[in-house]
Amino acid sequence: MRWPPNKAWTSKQSIKGYRHFVAINYGGKSKERWISLVAVLDGNAKIRVSWEELKDSSLWESGWAQLPKDEAMSRDENYEVKLKAKDLSESVCSHPSEDSGLRVPIETSKVRPWFDL
């Protein structure tokens, strides 16, 4: 998997009641790389995960996976986060990276893809 990360991610487990996330920022070097993610359905549900964790296909899938209808319609308020994702609602880098394509106007000609191509 290439760096910088794609923008769309699906967690294999519910985190804060959500499974679909957008990568809004990233940083670090080597084994210290991190990604700030925000739930698609709730901009206040922010987490930071390591690049190593995001590359683990048993935990995350690049892109937005189709969820079963019953799972997509319900939120587990009593979730248990089994991942190493950190709840950093107050300290997550919440401004979009320059190559996110989420800024208006777009200030760069190179924008990261949403999915693996």
C-alpha positions in Angstrom: 0.0 0.0 0.0 1.4 3.4 -0.9 1.9 6.5 1.2 0.1 8.9 1.5 -3.1 7.0 2.3 -6.2 6.9 0.3 -9.1 9.1 1.6 -11.9 6.5 2.0 -11.7 3.7 4.6 -14.0 1.1 6.1 -13.3 -0.3 9.6 -13.9 -4.0 10.0 -15.4 -3.2 13.4 -17.6 -0.4 14.6 -15.6 2.6 16.1 -17.7 5.1 17.9 -20.7 3.5 16.2 -19.4 4.0 12.7 -17.5 2.0 10.1 -16.9 4.5 7.2 -14.2 7.1 7.6 -12.4 9.8 5.6 -8.7 10.4 6.0 -8.4 14.1 6.4 -4.7 14.4 7.4 -1.6 12.4 7.9 2.0 12.7 9.1 5.0 11.1 10.7 7.9 9.1 9.3 8.7 5.4 9.0 6.9 3.4 11.8 5.6 6.7 13.4 3.2 7.5 10.5 -0.3 8.3 11.5 -3.6 9.2 9.9 -6.5 11.4 11.2 -9.9 9.9 10.3 -13.4 11.4 10.6 -16.6 9.3 10.5 -18.5 10.0 7.3 -21.8 10.4 9.1 -20.5 12.4 12.1 -17.7 15.0 11.8 -17.3 15.0 15.5 -16.3 11.3 15.6 -12.5 11.7 15.1 -9.8 9.2 15.6 -6.1 8.8 14.9 -4.7 5.5 13.7 -1.2 4.3 12.9 -0.3 3.6 9.3 0.7 0.0 10.3 -2.9 -0.5 11.7 -4.5 1.0 8.6 -2.6 -1.4 6.4 -3.8 -4.4 8.4 -6.6 -5.9 6.2 -8.1 -7.7 9.2 -8.8 -4.3 10.7 -9.3 -1.9 7.8 -10.4 -1.9 4.1 -9.4 0.8 1.7 -12.5 2.4 0.2 -16.1 2.2 1.4 -17.4 -1.4 1.7 -21.1 -2.1 1.2 -22.5 -2.9 4.7 -25.4 -5.3 5.3 -28.6 -3.3 5.5 -29.2 -4.1 9.2 -25.7 -3.1 10.2 -25.9 0.1 8.0 -29.1 1.2 9.7 -28.1 0.8 13.3 -25.5 2.4 15.6 -24.1 0.4 18.5 -24.0 3.0 21.3 -22.2 0.6 23.6 -19.4 -0.2 21.2 -16.1 -1.7 22.3 -13.1 -0.5 20.4 -10.8 -3.4 20.0 -8.5 -1.5 17.6 -5.6 0.6 18.7 -7.4 3.7 17.3 -7.1 6.6 19.7 -10.0 8.8 20.5 -8.4 12.2 19.9 -11.5 14.3 19.3 -9.8 17.3 21.0 -6.4 16.8 19.5 -6.9 15.2 16.0 -5.5 17.4 13.3 -8.9 18.3 11.9 -7.8 20.6 9.1 -7.6 18.8 5.7 -4.1 18.1 4.2 -3.1 20.0 1.1 -3.6 17.0 -1.2 -6.9 15.9 0.3 -9.1 17.6 -2.3 -11.3 18.6 0.6 -10.3 22.3 0.6 -12.2 24.9 -1.5 -10.6 26.2 -3.6 -8.3 23.2 -4.3 -4.8 24.7 -3.9 -2.8 21.9 -5.6 -3.0 20.0 -8.9 -2.2 16.6 -7.2 -5.0 15.3 -5.1 -4.9 11.9 -3.4 -7.3 9.2 -4.7 -10.3 8.0 -2.6 -9.7 4.3 -3.4 -6.9 2.1 -4.6 -6.6 2.3 -8.3 
